[in-house]
Amino acid sequence: MVREIARRMTLLEFLVVPDSEYLLCTFTPGWRLGRDLATRDNGGGDDYAIALSESAGLIRCFYHESRVSPYGNDE
């Protein structure tokens, strides 16, 4: 289900904003052998990457205004 949502988000964004300079979402089928990669980067310091195989997934995300972010402290 995550794979389909990521594909649809990427397609929808491309249909709305076809200029690739401003695309936030990407979906790379076959990124590695047996794995797909979905990413999103808003250009403001927030991003995620999801690596998907047939039986598992790995999610890495970063929110720059999070309390646990090293960039959230002004000091």
C-alpha positions as CSV (number, residue, x, y, z in Angstrom):
1,M,0.0,0.0,0.0
2,V,2.9,2.4,0.8
3,R,4.4,1.7,-2.6
4,E,1.1,2.6,-4.4
5,I,0.6,5.8,-2.4
6,A,4.2,6.9,-3.2
7,R,3.7,6.2,-6.9
8,R,0.4,8.1,-7.0
9,M,1.9,11.1,-5.1
10,T,4.7,11.3,-7.6
11,L,2.5,11.0,-10.6
12,L,0.0,13.5,-9.2
13,E,2.7,16.0,-8.5
14,F,4.1,15.5,-12.0
15,L,0.7,16.1,-13.6
16,V,0.2,19.3,-11.5
17,V,3.7,20.7,-11.8
18,P,5.5,19.0,-14.9
19,D,8.6,21.2,-14.5
20,S,11.1,18.8,-12.9
21,E,13.0,21.7,-11.2
22,Y,10.2,22.1,-8.7
23,L,9.2,18.4,-8.1
24,L,9.3,17.3,-4.4
25,C,8.5,13.6,-4.8
26,T,10.4,10.9,-6.6
27,F,9.7,7.2,-7.0
28,T,12.5,5.0,-8.4
29,P,11.4,1.5,-9.2
30,G,14.4,-0.9,-9.2
31,W,16.5,1.5,-7.2
32,R,18.5,-1.5,-6.0
33,L,18.0,-5.2,-6.9
34,G,14.5,-6.0,-5.7
35,R,14.0,-2.6,-4.0
36,D,12.2,0.6,-4.9
37,L,12.8,4.0,-3.4
38,A,10.3,6.8,-2.7
39,T,11.6,10.2,-1.6
40,R,10.2,13.7,-0.8
41,D,12.2,16.8,-0.1
42,N,10.4,20.1,0.4
43,G,13.6,22.2,0.1
44,G,13.1,23.7,3.5
45,G,15.0,21.0,5.5
46,D,12.2,18.4,5.8
47,D,12.5,15.2,3.9
48,Y,11.9,11.4,3.9
49,A,13.1,8.3,2.0
50,I,11.4,5.0,2.0
51,A,13.1,1.9,0.7
52,L,10.7,-0.9,-0.1
53,S,11.2,-4.6,-0.9
54,E,8.5,-7.2,-1.4
55,S,8.5,-8.1,2.3
56,A,9.8,-5.1,4.2
57,G,10.3,-1.4,4.2
58,L,12.8,1.1,5.8
59,I,11.7,4.7,6.5
60,R,14.1,7.6,7.2
61,C,12.7,11.0,7.8
62,F,13.8,14.4,9.1
63,Y,11.8,17.3,10.3
64,H,14.1,20.3,11.0
65,E,11.8,22.0,13.5
66,S,11.5,18.9,15.7
67,R,12.5,19.2,19.4
68,V,15.1,16.5,18.9
69,S,16.7,18.0,15.8
70,P,20.2,19.4,16.3
71,Y,19.1,22.4,14.1
72,G,16.1,23.3,16.3
73,N,18.3,24.9,19.0
74,D,19.3,28.5,18.3
75,E,22.4,28.2,20.5
